[in-house]
Amino acid sequence: MMYEIDTAHLKQLCEDYIDSACSSWETRASAEKQGQSLFAVVTGIPAAPAQEYTDTMAVLCRRGVSAKLCTEAAKAQWRSGQYSQATLF
């Protein structure tokens, strides 16, 4: 069902602390940034996370809602090459 939801709605669900929406949003936003098709997303072709995703996850982590969100924030920053920022979580 997550593949039927548009990217903006996935972002909103992530900001509402729905963890599965966060990972779906990250995958979709990264693929769109790279110009990949939904097929590429489904097949698991990796892409660096979109900066918007990385920034949003950092904000959600700082709110202290869940450790999983902080883990995802650190992973996104690491994969984006923001190594020193990733260690702050």
Secondary structure, 3 states (H helix, E strand, C coil): CHHHCCHHHHHHHHHCCCHHHHHHHHHHHHHHHHCCCHHHHHHCCCCCCCHHHHHHHHHHHHCCCCHHHHHHHHHHHHHCCCHHHHCCC
